[in-house]
Each structure stands twice: as C-alpha cells, then as structure tokens.
Amino acid sequence: GLPAIASGDGKDGRKTIHKNLKQMGNPADYDSYLVLCPSCGMAVKEEFPEHTADNPDLYKLSTEIAQKTLSLGMF
C-alpha cells in the first residue's frame, strides 16, 4: 500500500493495506511479525493504523499487528 499512497493513489493504497491485513492472520497466534525491509516495517507500524482509522475492526487489527512488528535488523 505504501508505494501507491506515496505516489498519490490513496484509494488503491488503502485497498492494498486492507487486503494485506486480512492476510496477516490473527495477531494472538503470533509472537511477532518479522519484516526484512525497514520501510515496510515502518509502513506496518505507522501507515497501516493511520489508513484504517475509519474502520474500527481493521484499526484494531492493524494496531495489534503494529505492536508485534519487528525488523530483522534488530537482531
């Protein structure tokens, strides 16, 4: 979603974020979500919650995933 949003296509970017969130599973089933790309991790932690704020269920999901998102560079 971030490339679309950064290029000014917020509508498609939001659709991609919603689709990605639904594919990431239930956060309660995972200890963490590990990302390889720092900008992808930033998007999950900051952009996903921002762009789901109008949908309470997706916002809750995005914030739970954001709290468990770690960058491989941390290890």
PQR file with spaces between the fields and no chain letter, atoms N, CA, C, O and H, PARSE charges and radii, in Angstrom:
ATOM       1  N    GLY     1       0.784   -1.199    0.000 -0.4000 1.5000
ATOM       2  CA   GLY     1       0.000    0.000    0.000 -0.0000 2.0000
ATOM       3  C    GLY     1       0.831    1.271    0.000  0.5500 1.7000
ATOM       4  O    GLY     1       0.414    2.293   -0.545 -0.5500 1.4000
ATOM       5  N    LEU     2       2.016    1.207    0.616 -0.4000 1.5000
ATOM       6  CA   LEU     2       2.819    2.423    0.740 -0.0000 2.0000
ATOM       7  C    LEU     2       3.242    3.007   -0.606  0.5500 1.7000
ATOM       8  O    LEU     2       3.154    4.224   -0.770 -0.5500 1.4000
ATOM       9  H    LEU     2       2.355    0.376    1.058  0.4000 1.0000
ATOM      10  N    PRO     3       3.699    2.209   -1.587 -0.5600 1.5000
ATOM      11  CA   PRO     3       4.057    2.811   -2.874  0.2800 2.0000
ATOM      12  C    PRO     3       2.886    3.536   -3.540  0.5500 1.7000
ATOM      13  O    PRO     3       3.065    4.614   -4.105 -0.5500 1.4000
ATOM      14  N    ALA     4       1.703    2.956   -3.475 -0.4000 1.5000
ATOM      15  CA   ALA     4       0.535    3.609   -4.075 -0.0000 2.0000
ATOM      16  C    ALA     4       0.214    4.904   -3.344  0.5500 1.7000
ATOM      17  O    ALA     4      -0.062    5.922   -3.977 -0.5500 1.4000
ATOM      18  H    ALA     4       1.557    2.080   -3.016  0.4000 1.0000
ATOM      19  N    ILE     5       0.247    4.873   -2.035 -0.4000 1.5000
ATOM      20  CA   ILE     5      -0.054    6.075   -1.253 -0.0000 2.0000
ATOM      21  C    ILE     5       0.980    7.158   -1.521  0.5500 1.7000
ATOM      22  O    ILE     5       0.630    8.324   -1.701 -0.5500 1.4000
ATOM      23  H    ILE     5       0.472    4.045   -1.520  0.4000 1.0000
ATOM      24  N    ALA     6       2.264    6.771   -1.548 -0.4000 1.5000
ATOM      25  CA   ALA     6       3.338    7.740   -1.781 -0.0000 2.0000
ATOM      26  C    ALA     6       3.244    8.379   -3.165  0.5500 1.7000
ATOM      27  O    ALA     6       3.684    9.512   -3.359 -0.5500 1.4000
ATOM      28  H    ALA     6       2.548    5.823   -1.402  0.4000 1.0000
ATOM      29  N    SER     7       2.674    7.656   -4.119 -0.4000 1.5000
ATOM      30  CA   SER     7       2.534    8.218   -5.465 -0.0000 2.0000
ATOM      31  C    SER     7       1.200    8.935   -5.664  0.5500 1.7000
ATOM      32  O    SER     7       0.880    9.357   -6.775 -0.5500 1.4000
ATOM      33  H    SER     7       2.317    6.735   -3.961  0.4000 1.0000
ATOM      34  N    GLY     8       0.424    9.074   -4.591 -0.4000 1.5000
ATOM      35  CA   GLY     8      -0.818    9.830   -4.660 -0.0000 2.0000
ATOM      36  C    GLY     8      -2.071    9.016   -4.912  0.5500 1.7000
ATOM      37  O    GLY     8      -3.146    9.586   -5.098 -0.5500 1.4000
ATOM      38  H    GLY     8       0.684    8.731   -3.688  0.4000 1.0000
ATOM      39  N    ASP     9      -1.958    7.701   -4.922 -0.4000 1.5000
ATOM      40  CA   ASP     9      -3.120    6.844   -5.166 -0.0000 2.0000
ATOM      41  C    ASP     9      -3.607    6.259   -3.838  0.5500 1.7000
ATOM      42  O    ASP     9      -3.491    5.058   -3.592 -0.5500 1.4000
ATOM      43  H    ASP     9      -1.084    7.239   -4.772  0.4000 1.0000
ATOM      44  N    GLY    10      -4.144    7.120   -3.003 -0.4000 1.5000
ATOM      45  CA   GLY    10      -4.577    6.707   -1.673 -0.0000 2.0000
ATOM      46  C    GLY    10      -5.652    5.641   -1.672  0.5500 1.7000
ATOM      47  O    GLY    10      -5.653    4.765   -0.807 -0.5500 1.4000
ATOM      48  H    GLY    10      -4.237    8.096   -3.203  0.4000 1.0000
ATOM      49  N    LYS    11      -6.563    5.701   -2.624 -0.4000 1.5000
ATOM      50  CA   LYS    11      -7.665    4.731   -2.661 -0.0000 2.0000
ATOM      51  C    LYS    11      -7.137    3.312   -2.863  0.5500 1.7000
ATOM      52  O    LYS    11      -7.495    2.408   -2.108 -0.5500 1.4000
ATOM      53  H    LYS    11      -6.562    6.412   -3.327  0.4000 1.0000
ATOM      54  N    ASP    12      -6.290    3.107   -3.871 -0.4000 1.5000
ATOM      55  CA   ASP    12      -5.737    1.772   -4.103 -0.0000 2.0000
ATOM      56  C    ASP    12      -4.773    1.372   -2.988  0.5500 1.7000
ATOM      57  O    ASP    12      -4.691    0.198   -2.626 -0.5500 1.4000
ATOM      58  H    ASP    12      -5.999    3.841   -4.484  0.4000 1.0000
ATOM      59  N    GLY    13      -4.053    2.336   -2.451 -0.4000 1.5000
ATOM      60  CA   GLY    13      -3.157    2.048   -1.336 -0.0000 2.0000
ATOM      61  C    GLY    13      -3.913    1.520   -0.130  0.5500 1.7000
ATOM      62  O    GLY    13      -3.485    0.557    0.507 -0.5500 1.4000
ATOM      63  H    GLY    13      -4.119    3.290   -2.745  0.4000 1.0000
ATOM      64  N    ARG    14      -5.025    2.143    0.179 -0.4000 1.5000
ATOM      65  CA   ARG    14      -5.848    1.691    1.306 -0.0000 2.0000
ATOM      66  C    ARG    14      -6.406    0.298    1.043  0.5500 1.7000
ATOM      67  O    ARG    14      -6.454   -0.533    1.951 -0.5500 1.4000
ATOM      68  H    ARG    14      -5.372    2.925   -0.338  0.4000 1.0000
ATOM      69  N    LYS    15      -6.830    0.036   -0.194 -0.4000 1.5000
ATOM      70  CA   LYS    15      -7.340   -1.302   -0.528 -0.0000 2.0000
ATOM      71  C    LYS    15      -6.249   -2.356   -0.330  0.5500 1.7000
ATOM      72  O    LYS    15      -6.521   -3.449    0.166 -0.5500 1.4000
ATOM      73  H    LYS    15      -6.791    0.710   -0.932  0.4000 1.0000
ATOM      74  N    THR    16      -5.034   -2.030   -0.713 -0.4000 1.5000
ATOM      75  CA   THR    16      -3.923   -2.967   -0.539 -0.0000 2.0000
ATOM      76  C    THR    16      -3.627   -3.184    0.940  0.5500 1.7000
ATOM      77  O    THR    16      -3.370   -4.312    1.360 -0.5500 1.4000
ATOM      78  H    THR    16      -4.814   -1.142   -1.117  0.4000 1.0000
ATOM      79  N    ILE    17      -3.659   -2.131    1.722 -0.4000 1.5000
ATOM      80  CA   ILE    17      -3.443   -2.259    3.168 -0.0000 2.0000
ATOM      81  C    ILE    17      -4.506   -3.167    3.769  0.5500 1.7000
ATOM      82  O    ILE    17      -4.183   -4.068    4.543 -0.5500 1.4000
ATOM      83  H    ILE    17      -3.868   -1.215    1.381  0.4000 1.0000
ATOM      84  N    HIS    18      -5.754   -2.945    3.427 -0.4000 1.5000
ATOM      85  CA   HIS    18      -6.845   -3.774    3.960 -0.0000 2.0000
ATOM      86  C    HIS    18      -6.635   -5.238    3.576  0.5500 1.7000
ATOM      87  O    HIS    18      -6.786   -6.132    4.409 -0.5500 1.4000
ATOM      88  H    HIS    18      -6.016   -2.213    2.798  0.4000 1.0000
ATOM      89  N    LYS    19      -6.290   -5.475    2.318 -0.4000 1.5000
ATOM      90  CA   LYS    19      -6.046   -6.844    1.840 -0.0000 2.0000
ATOM      91  C    LYS    19      -4.872   -7.482    2.595  0.5500 1.7000
ATOM      92  O    LYS    19      -4.959   -8.631    3.027 -0.5500 1.4000
ATOM      93  H    LYS    19      -6.167   -4.749    1.641  0.4000 1.0000
ATOM      94  N    ASN    20      -3.783   -6.737    2.750 -0.4000 1.5000
ATOM      95  CA   ASN    20      -2.612   -7.270    3.449 -0.0000 2.0000
ATOM      96  C    ASN    20      -2.924   -7.609    4.900  0.5500 1.7000
ATOM      97  O    ASN    20      -2.497   -8.649    5.403 -0.5500 1.4000
ATOM      98  H    ASN    20      -3.712   -5.803    2.400  0.4000 1.0000
ATOM      99  N    LEU    21      -3.658   -6.747    5.567 -0.4000 1.5000
ATOM     100  CA   LEU    21      -4.004   -7.004    6.967 -0.0000 2.0000
ATOM     101  C    LEU    21      -4.791   -8.301    7.108  0.5500 1.7000
ATOM     102  O    LEU    21      -4.549   -9.086    8.024 -0.5500 1.4000
ATOM     103  H    LEU    21      -4.004   -5.902    5.158  0.4000 1.0000
ATOM     104  N    LYS    22      -5.712   -8.516    6.216 -0.4000 1.5000
ATOM     105  CA   LYS    22      -6.532   -9.728    6.294 -0.0000 2.0000
ATOM     106  C    LYS    22      -5.705  -10.986    6.038  0.5500 1.7000
ATOM     107  O    LYS    22      -6.076  -12.068    6.491 -0.5500 1.4000
ATOM     108  H    LYS    22      -5.908   -7.878    5.472  0.4000 1.0000
ATOM     109  N    GLN    23      -4.590  -10.859    5.320 -0.4000 1.5000
ATOM     110  CA   GLN    23      -3.723  -11.997    5.028 -0.0000 2.0000
ATOM     111  C    GLN    23      -2.709  -12.273    6.144  0.5500 1.7000
ATOM     112  O    GLN    23      -2.054  -13.316    6.133 -0.5500 1.4000
ATOM     113  H    GLN    23      -4.288   -9.979    4.952  0.4000 1.0000
ATOM     114  N    MET    24      -2.573  -11.368    7.089 -0.4000 1.5000
ATOM     115  CA   MET    24      -1.534  -11.493    8.114 -0.0000 2.0000
ATOM     116  C    MET    24      -1.953  -12.346    9.304  0.5500 1.7000
ATOM     117  O    MET    24      -1.151  -12.579   10.208 -0.5500 1.4000
ATOM     118  H    MET    24      -3.105  -10.522    7.098  0.4000 1.0000
ATOM     119  N    GLY    25      -3.168  -12.803    9.316 -0.4000 1.5000
ATOM     120  CA   GLY    25      -3.616  -13.700   10.373 -0.0000 2.0000
ATOM     121  C    GLY    25      -3.958  -12.992   11.669  0.5500 1.7000
ATOM     122  O    GLY    25      -3.884  -11.768   11.774 -0.5500 1.4000
ATOM     123  H    GLY    25      -3.820  -12.614    8.582  0.4000 1.0000
ATOM     124  N    ASN    26      -4.333  -13.791   12.645 -0.4000 1.5000
ATOM     125  CA   ASN    26      -4.718  -13.292   13.961 -0.0000 2.0000
ATOM     126  C    ASN    26      -3.455  -13.020   14.779  0.5500 1.7000
ATOM     127  O    ASN    26      -2.675  -13.941   15.020 -0.5500 1.4000
ATOM     128  H    ASN    26      -4.393  -14.785   12.559  0.4000 1.0000
ATOM     129  N    PRO    27      -3.238  -11.771   15.211 -0.5600 1.5000
ATOM     130  CA   PRO    27      -2.035  -11.453   15.973  0.2800 2.0000
ATOM     131  C    PRO    27      -1.868  -12.301   17.240  0.5500 1.7000
ATOM     132  O    PRO    27      -0.744  -12.511   17.697 -0.5500 1.4000
ATOM     133  N    ALA    28      -2.953  -12.777   17.798 -0.4000 1.5000
ATOM     134  CA   ALA    28      -2.860  -13.616   19.001 -0.0000 2.0000
ATOM     135  C    ALA    28      -2.152  -14.938   18.711  0.5500 1.7000
ATOM     136  O    ALA    28      -1.659  -15.592   19.630 -0.5500 1.4000
ATOM     137  H    ALA    28      -3.866  -12.607   17.426  0.4000 1.0000
ATOM     138  N    ASP    29      -2.100  -15.329   17.454 -0.4000 1.5000
ATOM     139  CA   ASP    29      -1.455  -16.581   17.068 -0.0000 2.0000
ATOM     140  C    ASP    29       0.051  -16.442   16.852  0.5500 1.7000
ATOM     141  O    ASP    29       0.730  -17.436   16.594 -0.5500 1.4000
ATOM     142  H    ASP    29      -2.501  -14.798   16.708  0.4000 1.0000
ATOM     143  N    TYR    30       0.579  -15.224   16.952 -0.4000 1.5000
ATOM     144  CA   TYR    30       1.990  -14.972   16.647 -0.0000 2.0000
ATOM     145  C    TYR    30       2.675  -14.229   17.788  0.5500 1.7000
ATOM     146  O    TYR    30       2.074  -13.388   18.457 -0.5500 1.4000
ATOM     147  H    TYR    30       0.027  -14.416   17.162  0.4000 1.0000
ATOM     148  N    ASP    31       3.938  -14.558   17.991 -0.4000 1.5000
ATOM     149  CA   ASP    31       4.747  -13.796   18.943 -0.0000 2.0000
ATOM     150  C    ASP    31       5.179  -12.476   18.321  0.5500 1.7000
ATOM     151  O    ASP    31       5.249  -11.453   19.002 -0.5500 1.4000
ATOM     152  H    ASP    31       4.426  -15.241   17.448  0.4000 1.0000
ATOM     153  N    SER    32       5.469  -12.504   17.027 -0.4000 1.5000
ATOM     154  CA   SER    32       5.886  -11.294   16.327 -0.0000 2.0000
ATOM     155  C    SER    32       5.697  -11.468   14.824  0.5500 1.7000
ATOM     156  O    SER    32       5.502  -12.572   14.316 -0.5500 1.4000
ATOM     157  H    SER    32       5.413  -13.335   16.474  0.4000 1.0000
ATOM     158  N    TYR    33       5.764  -10.340   14.142 -0.4000 1.5000
ATOM     159  CA   TYR    33       5.779  -10.295   12.682 -0.0000 2.0000
ATOM     160  C    TYR    33       7.147   -9.729   12.310  0.5500 1.7000
ATOM     161  O    TYR    33       7.450   -8.579   12.629 -0.5500 1.4000
ATOM     162  H    TYR    33       5.923   -9.443   14.554  0.4000 1.0000
ATOM     163  N    LEU    34       7.955  -10.514   11.653 -0.4000 1.5000
ATOM     164  CA   LEU    34       9.309  -10.114   11.296 -0.0000 2.0000
ATOM     165  C    LEU    34       9.327   -9.593    9.862  0.5500 1.7000
ATOM     166  O    LEU    34       8.859  -10.265    8.943 -0.5500 1.4000
ATOM     167  H    LEU    34       7.709  -11.448   11.394  0.4000 1.0000
ATOM     168  N    VAL    35       9.872   -8.392    9.678 -0.4000 1.5000
ATOM     169  CA   VAL    35       9.976   -7.810    8.343 -0.0000 2.0000
ATOM     170  C    VAL    35      11.447   -7.667    7.966  0.5500 1.7000
ATOM     171  O    VAL    35      12.296   -7.398    8.816 -0.5500 1.4000
ATOM     172  H    VAL    35      10.252   -7.846   10.424  0.4000 1.0000
ATOM     173  N    LEU    36      11.729   -7.850    6.698 -0.4000 1.5000
ATOM     174  CA   LEU    36      13.100   -7.731    6.196 -0.0000 2.0000
ATOM     175  C    LEU    36      13.447   -6.297    5.821  0.5500 1.7000
ATOM     176  O    LEU    36      14.599   -5.877    5.932 -0.5500 1.4000
ATOM     177  H    LEU    36      11.039   -8.069    6.008  0.4000 1.0000
ATOM     178  N    CYS    37      12.455   -5.561    5.381 -0.4000 1.5000
ATOM     179  CA   CYS    37      12.648   -4.208    4.862 -0.0000 2.0000
ATOM     180  C    CYS    37      12.220   -3.176    5.912  0.5500 1.7000
ATOM     181  O    CYS    37      11.062   -3.174    6.329 -0.5500 1.4000
ATOM     182  H    CYS    37      11.519   -5.903    5.290  0.4000 1.0000
ATOM     183  N    PRO    38      13.139   -2.296    6.349 -0.5600 1.5000
ATOM     184  CA   PRO    38      12.773   -1.293    7.356  0.2800 2.0000
ATOM     185  C    PRO    38      11.607   -0.396    6.940  0.5500 1.7000
ATOM     186  O    PRO    38      10.770   -0.054    7.775 -0.5500 1.4000
ATOM     187  N    SER    39      11.539   -0.011    5.668 -0.4000 1.5000
ATOM     188  CA   SER    39      10.431    0.861    5.262 -0.0000 2.0000
ATOM     189  C    SER    39       9.104    0.109    5.288  0.5500 1.7000
ATOM     190  O    SER    39       8.059    0.707    5.541 -0.5500 1.4000
ATOM     191  H    SER    39      12.219   -0.288    4.989  0.4000 1.0000
ATOM     192  N    CYS    40       9.135   -1.198    5.027 -0.4000 1.5000
ATOM     193  CA   CYS    40       7.911   -1.999    5.137 -0.0000 2.0000
ATOM     194  C    CYS    40       7.470   -2.073    6.599  0.5500 1.7000
ATOM     195  O    CYS    40       6.282   -1.968    6.902 -0.5500 1.4000
ATOM     196  H    CYS    40       9.984   -1.685    4.821  0.4000 1.0000
ATOM     197  N    GLY    41       8.422   -2.250    7.486 -0.4000 1.5000
ATOM     198  CA   GLY    41       8.106   -2.273    8.913 -0.0000 2.0000
ATOM     199  C    GLY    41       7.522   -0.954    9.376  0.5500 1.7000
ATOM     200  O    GLY    41       6.568   -0.927   10.154 -0.5500 1.4000
ATOM     201  H    GLY    41       9.387   -2.335    7.240  0.4000 1.0000
ATOM     202  N    MET    42       8.098    0.144    8.895 -0.4000 1.5000
ATOM     203  CA   MET    42       7.568    1.459    9.240 -0.0000 2.0000
ATOM     204  C    MET    42       6.143    1.607    8.730  0.5500 1.7000
ATOM     205  O    MET    42       5.286    2.162    9.418 -0.5500 1.4000
ATOM     206  H    MET    42       8.873    0.122    8.263  0.4000 1.0000
ATOM     207  N    ALA    43       5.891    1.113    7.528 -0.4000 1.5000
ATOM     208  CA   ALA    43       4.542    1.205    6.964 -0.0000 2.0000
ATOM     209  C    ALA    43       3.548    0.430    7.815  0.5500 1.7000
ATOM     210  O    ALA    43       2.461    0.926    8.111 -0.5500 1.4000
ATOM     211  H    ALA    43       6.587    0.662    6.969  0.4000 1.0000
ATOM     212  N    VAL    44       3.915   -0.784    8.209 -0.4000 1.5000
ATOM     213  CA   VAL    44       3.022   -1.600    9.043 -0.0000 2.0000
ATOM     214  C    VAL    44       2.784   -0.913   10.383  0.5500 1.7000
ATOM     215  O    VAL    44       1.657   -0.899   10.878 -0.5500 1.4000
ATOM     216  H    VAL    44       4.798   -1.187    7.968  0.4000 1.0000
ATOM     217  N    LYS    45       3.820   -0.351   10.968 -0.4000 1.5000
ATOM     218  CA   LYS    45       3.699    0.247   12.299 -0.0000 2.0000
ATOM     219  C    LYS    45       3.005    1.608   12.294  0.5500 1.7000
ATOM     220  O    LYS    45       2.299    1.946   13.244 -0.5500 1.4000
ATOM     221  H    LYS    45       4.736   -0.363   10.566  0.4000 1.0000
ATOM     222  N    GLU    46       3.200    2.390   11.231 -0.4000 1.5000
ATOM     223  CA   GLU    46       2.678    3.756   11.228 -0.0000 2.0000
ATOM     224  C    GLU    46       1.563    3.987   10.204  0.5500 1.7000
ATOM     225  O    GLU    46       0.523    4.561   10.529 -0.5500 1.4000
ATOM     226  H    GLU    46       3.774    2.115   10.459  0.4000 1.0000
ATOM     227  N    GLU    47       1.784    3.545    8.994 -0.4000 1.5000
ATOM     228  CA   GLU    47       0.825    3.830    7.921 -0.0000 2.0000
ATOM     229  C    GLU    47      -0.431    2.962    8.001  0.5500 1.7000
ATOM     230  O    GLU    47      -1.536    3.448    7.759 -0.5500 1.4000
ATOM     231  H    GLU    47       2.628    3.079    8.730  0.4000 1.0000
ATOM     232  N    PHE    48      -0.269    1.687    8.338 -0.4000 1.5000
ATOM     233  CA   PHE    48      -1.442    0.810    8.392 -0.0000 2.0000
ATOM     234  C    PHE    48      -2.470    1.337    9.398  0.5500 1.7000
ATOM     235  O    PHE    48      -3.641    1.470    9.042 -0.5500 1.4000
ATOM     236  H    PHE    48       0.628    1.293    8.534  0.4000 1.0000
ATOM     237  N    PRO    49      -2.073    1.644   10.654 -0.5600 1.5000
ATOM     238  CA   PRO    49      -3.080    2.186   11.579  0.2800 2.0000
ATOM     239  C    PRO    49      -3.676    3.516   11.097  0.5500 1.7000
ATOM     240  O    PRO    49      -4.876    3.752   11.237 -0.5500 1.4000
ATOM     241  N    GLU    50      -2.838    4.367   10.538 -0.4000 1.5000
ATOM     242  CA   GLU    50      -3.335    5.665   10.060 -0.0000 2.0000
ATOM     243  C    GLU    50      -4.401    5.493    8.978  0.5500 1.7000
ATOM     244  O    GLU    50      -5.400    6.211    8.965 -0.5500 1.4000
ATOM     245  H    GLU    50      -1.863    4.175   10.424  0.4000 1.0000
ATOM     246  N    HIS    51      -4.188    4.554    8.086 -0.4000 1.5000
ATOM     247  CA   HIS    51      -5.095    4.386    6.951 -0.0000 2.0000
ATOM     248  C    HIS    51      -6.236    3.403    7.217  0.5500 1.7000
ATOM     249  O    HIS    51      -6.986    3.056    6.304 -0.5500 1.4000
ATOM     250  H    HIS    51      -3.376    3.970    8.096  0.4000 1.0000
ATOM     251  N    THR    52      -6.364    2.960    8.455 -0.4000 1.5000
ATOM     252  CA   THR    52      -7.506    2.119    8.831 -0.0000 2.0000
ATOM     253  C    THR    52      -8.317    2.751    9.957  0.5500 1.7000
ATOM     254  O    THR    52      -9.229    2.123   10.494 -0.5500 1.4000
ATOM     255  H    THR    52      -5.755    3.242    9.197  0.4000 1.0000
ATOM     256  N    ALA    53      -7.993    3.982   10.312 -0.4000 1.5000
ATOM     257  CA   ALA    53      -8.634    4.640   11.454 -0.0000 2.0000
ATOM     258  C    ALA    53     -10.148    4.760   11.308  0.5500 1.7000
ATOM     259  O    ALA    53     -10.854    4.864   12.311 -0.5500 1.4000
ATOM     260  H    ALA    53      -7.252    4.493    9.876  0.4000 1.0000
ATOM     261  N    ASP    54     -10.656    4.746   10.084 -0.4000 1.5000
ATOM     262  CA   ASP    54     -12.099    4.884    9.872 -0.0000 2.0000
ATOM     263  C    ASP    54     -12.847    3.552    9.956  0.5500 1.7000
ATOM     264  O    ASP    54     -14.070    3.520    9.821 -0.5500 1.4000
ATOM     265  H    ASP    54     -10.082    4.661    9.270  0.4000 1.0000
ATOM     266  N    ASN    55     -12.125    2.459   10.179 -0.4000 1.5000
ATOM     267  CA   ASN    55     -12.727    1.128   10.269 -0.0000 2.0000
ATOM     268  C    ASN    55     -12.280    0.500   11.592  0.5500 1.7000
ATOM     269  O    ASN    55     -11.156    0.006   11.683 -0.5500 1.4000
ATOM     270  H    ASN    55     -11.131    2.485   10.289  0.4000 1.0000
ATOM     271  N    PRO    56     -13.136    0.509   12.618 -0.5600 1.5000
ATOM     272  CA   PRO    56     -12.713    0.048   13.948  0.2800 2.0000
ATOM     273  C    PRO    56     -12.106   -1.356   13.972  0.5500 1.7000
ATOM     274  O    PRO    56     -11.129   -1.585   14.685 -0.5500 1.4000
ATOM     275  N    ASP    57     -12.656   -2.285   13.219 -0.4000 1.5000
ATOM     276  CA   ASP    57     -12.120   -3.651   13.229 -0.0000 2.0000
ATOM     277  C    ASP    57     -10.727   -3.716   12.604  0.5500 1.7000
ATOM     278  O    ASP    57      -9.820   -4.335   13.160 -0.5500 1.4000
ATOM     279  H    ASP    57     -13.449   -2.098   12.640  0.4000 1.0000
ATOM     280  N    LEU    58     -10.564   -3.080   11.455 -0.4000 1.5000
ATOM     281  CA   LEU    58      -9.253   -3.080   10.810 -0.0000 2.0000
ATOM     282  C    LEU    58      -8.241   -2.253   11.592  0.5500 1.7000
ATOM     283  O    LEU    58      -7.058   -2.593   11.629 -0.5500 1.4000
ATOM     284  H    LEU    58     -11.301   -2.577   11.003  0.4000 1.0000
ATOM     285  N    TYR    59      -8.698   -1.166   12.219 -0.4000 1.5000
ATOM     286  CA   TYR    59      -7.792   -0.359   13.041 -0.0000 2.0000
ATOM     287  C    TYR    59      -7.269   -1.182   14.216  0.5500 1.7000
ATOM     288  O    TYR    59      -6.075   -1.150   14.514 -0.5500 1.4000
ATOM     289  H    TYR    59      -9.659   -0.890   12.189  0.4000 1.0000
ATOM     290  N    LYS    60      -8.150   -1.911   14.879 -0.4000 1.5000
ATOM     291  CA   LYS    60      -7.739   -2.766   15.993 -0.0000 2.0000
ATOM     292  C    LYS    60      -6.734   -3.805   15.516  0.5500 1.7000
ATOM     293  O    LYS    60      -5.705   -4.019   16.157 -0.5500 1.4000
ATOM     294  H    LYS    60      -9.120   -1.937   14.637  0.4000 1.0000
ATOM     295  N    LEU    61      -7.031   -4.447   14.395 -0.4000 1.5000
ATOM     296  CA   LEU    61      -6.125   -5.443   13.831 -0.0000 2.0000
ATOM     297  C    LEU    61      -4.779   -4.813   13.483  0.5500 1.7000
ATOM     298  O    LEU    61      -3.730   -5.372   13.804 -0.5500 1.4000
ATOM     299  H    LEU    61      -7.867   -4.273   13.874  0.4000 1.0000
ATOM     300  N    SER    62      -4.804   -3.666   12.836 -0.4000 1.5000
ATOM     301  CA   SER    62      -3.551   -3.029   12.414 -0.0000 2.0000
ATOM     302  C    SER    62      -2.702   -2.600   13.604  0.5500 1.7000
ATOM     303  O    SER    62      -1.478   -2.718   13.554 -0.5500 1.4000
ATOM     304  H    SER    62      -5.656   -3.213   12.575  0.4000 1.0000
ATOM     305  N    THR    63      -3.317   -2.107   14.665 -0.4000 1.5000
ATOM     306  CA   THR    63      -2.527   -1.704   15.828 -0.0000 2.0000
ATOM     307  C    THR    63      -1.963   -2.912   16.566  0.5500 1.7000
ATOM     308  O    THR    63      -0.854   -2.849   17.095 -0.5500 1.4000
ATOM     309  H    THR    63      -4.312   -2.010   14.706  0.4000 1.0000
ATOM     310  N    GLU    64      -2.711   -4.009   16.608 -0.4000 1.5000
ATOM     311  CA   GLU    64      -2.189   -5.227   17.239 -0.0000 2.0000
ATOM     312  C    GLU    64      -1.005   -5.784   16.446  0.5500 1.7000
ATOM     313  O    GLU    64      -0.012   -6.220   17.029 -0.5500 1.4000
ATOM     314  H    GLU    64      -3.612   -4.061   16.178  0.4000 1.0000
ATOM     315  N    ILE    65      -1.113   -5.769   15.140 -0.4000 1.5000
ATOM     316  CA   ILE    65      -0.001   -6.232   14.300 -0.0000 2.0000
ATOM     317  C    ILE    65       1.182   -5.274   14.427  0.5500 1.7000
ATOM     318  O    ILE    65       2.327   -5.715   14.526 -0.5500 1.4000
ATOM     319  H    ILE    65      -1.920   -5.415   14.667  0.4000 1.0000
ATOM     320  N    ALA    66       0.919   -3.983   14.423 -0.4000 1.5000
ATOM     321  CA   ALA    66       1.991   -2.988   14.541 -0.0000 2.0000
ATOM     322  C    ALA    66       2.804   -3.194   15.816  0.5500 1.7000
ATOM     323  O    ALA    66       4.028   -3.073   15.799 -0.5500 1.4000
ATOM     324  H    ALA    66      -0.011   -3.625   14.342  0.4000 1.0000
ATOM     325  N    GLN    67       2.130   -3.502   16.912 -0.4000 1.5000
ATOM     326  CA   GLN    67       2.827   -3.707   18.186 -0.0000 2.0000
ATOM     327  C    GLN    67       3.741   -4.922   18.161  0.5500 1.7000
ATOM     328  O    GLN    67       4.684   -5.005   18.949 -0.5500 1.4000
ATOM     329  H    GLN    67       1.135   -3.600   16.925  0.4000 1.0000
ATOM     330  N    LYS    68       3.476   -5.856   17.273 -0.4000 1.5000
ATOM     331  CA   LYS    68       4.264   -7.088   17.202 -0.0000 2.0000
ATOM     332  C    LYS    68       5.237   -7.106   16.019  0.5500 1.7000
ATOM     333  O    LYS    68       5.888   -8.120   15.769 -0.5500 1.4000
ATOM     334  H    LYS    68       2.710   -5.789   16.633  0.4000 1.0000
ATOM     335  N    THR    69       5.336   -6.003   15.300 -0.4000 1.5000
ATOM     336  CA   THR    69       6.187   -5.960   14.117 -0.0000 2.0000
ATOM     337  C    THR    69       7.619   -5.596   14.502  0.5500 1.7000
ATOM     338  O    THR    69       7.867   -4.590   15.168 -0.5500 1.4000
ATOM     339  H    THR    69       4.807   -5.179   15.503  0.4000 1.0000
ATOM     340  N    LEU    70       8.549   -6.437   14.067 -0.4000 1.5000
ATOM     341  CA   LEU    70       9.971   -6.244   14.348 -0.0000 2.0000
ATOM     342  C    LEU    70      10.753   -6.285   13.044  0.5500 1.7000
ATOM     343  O    LEU    70      10.387   -6.997   12.109 -0.5500 1.4000
ATOM     344  H    LEU    70       8.348   -7.253   13.526  0.4000 1.0000
ATOM     345  N    SER    71      11.828   -5.519   12.994 -0.4000 1.5000
ATOM     346  CA   SER    71      12.715   -5.531   11.837 -0.0000 2.0000
ATOM     347  C    SER    71      13.841   -6.534   12.065  0.5500 1.7000
ATOM     348  O    SER    71      14.378   -6.630   13.168 -0.5500 1.4000
ATOM     349  H    SER    71      12.125   -4.941   13.754  0.4000 1.0000
ATOM     350  N    LEU    72      14.192   -7.271   11.035 -0.4000 1.5000
ATOM     351  CA   LEU    72      15.280   -8.236   11.122 -0.0000 2.0000
ATOM     352  C    LEU    72      16.571   -7.562   11.581  0.5500 1.7000
ATOM     353  O    LEU    72      17.397   -8.188   12.246 -0.5500 1.4000
ATOM     354  H    LEU    72      13.755   -7.194   10.139  0.4000 1.0000
ATOM     355  N    GLY    73      16.745   -6.301   11.232 -0.4000 1.5000
ATOM     356  CA   GLY    73      17.935   -5.554   11.627 -0.0000 2.0000
ATOM     357  C    GLY    73      18.108   -5.409   13.129  0.5500 1.7000
ATOM     358  O    GLY    73      19.188   -5.041   13.592 -0.5500 1.4000
ATOM     359  H    GLY    73      16.075   -5.792   10.692  0.4000 1.0000
ATOM     360  N    MET    74      17.065   -5.691   13.898 -0.4000 1.5000
ATOM     361  CA   MET    74      17.153   -5.598   15.358 -0.0000 2.0000
ATOM     362  C    MET    74      17.958   -6.753   15.954  0.5500 1.7000
ATOM     363  O    MET    74      18.361   -6.699   17.117 -0.5500 1.4000
ATOM     364  H    MET    74      16.188   -5.990   13.522  0.4000 1.0000
ATOM     365  N    PHE    75      18.190   -7.790   15.160 -0.4000 1.5000
ATOM     366  CA   PHE    75      18.830   -8.991   15.699 -0.0000 2.0000
ATOM     367  C    PHE    75      20.273   -9.075   15.315  0.5500 1.7000
ATOM     368  O    PHE    75      20.957  -10.027   15.689 -0.5500 1.4000
ATOM     369  H    PHE    75      17.863   -7.833   14.216  0.4000 1.0000
